Amino acid sequence: MREWLLDARKKRDITQAVVADAVGIKREYYTMIENGVRTPSVENAMKIAGVLKVDWTMFFSSVLTK
């Protein structure tokens, strides 16, 4: 689970569907990203980060610490 990602989304009071729509991915795929099951491409990480106002590199730093 990427708690930081969930927190960022909840802080902005938006749904997974809204983020997924803004990024151009399926909500199910975004859910897997948020749950830590999948890691987004750099392009999608940057788009998600733009929507949620977070640092896009956090997606990859968490992979390195597993």
Secondary structure, DSSP 4 states (H G I P E B T S, - for coil): --HHHHHHHHHTT--HHHHHHHHTS-HHHHHHHHTTSS---HHHHHHHHHHHT--TTHHHHHHHT-
